[in-house]
Amino acid sequence: MEETPAGWPLYIDRQLGQRGWEVKDLAAAAGLSQSVIFRWKKGYPPNIKNARAAAAALRVPLLELLAESGVITPEEAGAGVELHPSPTELSDDELIAEMARRVKRSSGSPE
């Protein structure tokens, strides 16, 4: 698996939460399977086709989504794209969730 920014799963969670959506809602709106979204929530990056569909469904700039996921750098995305959240901006619960995800991934637990 490619290394993705720690904020990628949190970005997906935040986008869902802002809309009151669940994984199934994003999957339906983007025409993707729920398993694709669940993989993102575990830290796996999207491919360009899936990122394009998700960005359209979420009504966010494609470059923002690609930069958040680590597929491209903020510099490649151009000025004005800033990765969120900075670790200093995370709540305790968000930090704990990220740490748990990483421990699970590093222990070889099944996806």
C-alpha positions as CSV (number, residue, x, y, z in Angstrom):
1,M,0.0,0.0,0.0
2,E,1.2,3.5,-0.8
3,E,1.8,5.7,2.2
4,T,-1.0,8.2,2.5
5,P,-1.3,11.3,4.8
6,A,-2.6,10.6,8.2
7,G,-5.4,13.0,7.6
8,W,-6.9,11.1,4.6
9,P,-9.2,8.9,6.6
10,L,-10.2,11.8,8.8
11,Y,-10.9,13.9,5.7
12,I,-13.3,11.3,4.5
13,D,-14.9,11.1,7.9
14,R,-15.2,14.9,8.1
15,Q,-16.8,15.1,4.6
16,L,-19.3,12.4,5.5
17,G,-20.1,14.0,8.9
18,Q,-20.6,17.5,7.4
19,R,-23.3,16.0,5.2
20,G,-24.8,13.7,7.7
21,W,-23.8,10.8,5.4
22,E,-22.7,7.3,6.0
23,V,-20.4,5.3,3.7
24,K,-23.4,3.9,1.8
25,D,-24.5,7.5,1.0
26,L,-21.2,8.5,-0.5
27,A,-20.9,5.2,-2.3
28,A,-24.4,5.7,-3.9
29,A,-23.8,9.4,-4.8
30,A,-20.5,8.6,-6.4
31,G,-21.4,5.3,-8.0
32,L,-18.8,3.4,-6.1
33,S,-18.9,0.3,-3.9
34,Q,-19.0,0.7,-0.2
35,S,-15.8,-1.4,0.0
36,V,-13.9,1.4,-1.9
37,I,-15.0,4.0,0.7
38,F,-14.2,1.7,3.6
39,R,-10.7,1.1,2.1
40,W,-10.2,4.9,2.0
41,K,-11.3,5.1,5.7
42,K,-8.4,2.6,6.4
43,G,-5.9,4.9,4.7
44,Y,-5.8,3.5,1.1
45,P,-5.6,6.2,-1.6
46,P,-8.2,6.5,-4.3
47,N,-7.4,6.0,-8.0
48,I,-8.1,8.9,-10.2
49,K,-11.4,7.6,-11.6
50,N,-12.8,7.0,-8.1
51,A,-11.4,10.3,-6.8
52,R,-13.1,12.1,-9.6
53,A,-16.5,10.5,-8.8
54,A,-16.1,11.1,-5.1
55,A,-15.1,14.8,-5.6
56,A,-18.2,15.3,-7.8
57,A,-20.5,13.6,-5.2
58,L,-19.0,15.6,-2.3
59,R,-18.9,18.8,-4.4
60,V,-15.3,19.4,-3.5
61,P,-12.4,20.3,-5.8
62,L,-10.8,17.2,-7.3
63,L,-7.3,18.6,-6.6
64,E,-8.2,19.0,-2.9
65,L,-9.3,15.4,-2.7
66,L,-6.2,14.2,-4.5
67,A,-3.9,16.3,-2.3
68,E,-5.7,15.1,0.9
69,S,-5.3,11.5,-0.2
70,G,-1.6,11.9,-1.0
71,V,-2.1,11.0,-4.7
72,I,-0.6,14.4,-5.5
73,T,1.2,16.9,-3.3
74,P,-0.3,20.3,-2.3
75,E,2.4,21.8,-4.6
76,E,1.2,19.8,-7.5
77,A,-2.4,20.8,-6.7
78,G,-1.4,24.4,-6.8
79,A,-1.6,27.3,-4.5
80,G,-4.5,27.5,-2.2
81,V,-4.8,23.8,-1.4
82,E,-3.9,23.1,2.2
83,L,-3.9,19.6,3.8
84,H,-6.3,19.3,6.7
85,P,-6.2,18.7,9.5
86,S,-2.8,19.5,10.9
87,P,-2.0,17.1,13.7
88,T,-2.2,20.0,16.1
89,E,-5.8,20.6,15.0
90,L,-7.0,17.1,15.7
91,S,-9.2,16.3,18.6
92,D,-8.1,13.6,21.1
93,D,-10.7,11.2,19.6
94,E,-9.4,11.8,16.1
95,L,-5.8,11.2,17.2
96,I,-6.8,8.0,18.9
97,A,-8.8,6.8,15.9
98,E,-5.8,7.4,13.7
99,M,-3.4,5.6,16.0
100,A,-5.7,2.6,16.2
101,R,-6.0,2.5,12.4
102,R,-2.2,2.5,12.1
103,V,-1.7,-0.1,14.8
104,K,-4.2,-2.4,13.1
105,R,-2.6,-1.8,9.7
106,S,0.9,-2.5,11.0
107,S,-0.2,-5.6,12.8
108,G,-1.3,-7.1,9.6
109,S,-4.9,-7.3,10.6
110,P,-7.3,-8.1,7.7
111,E,-8.8,-5.1,6.0
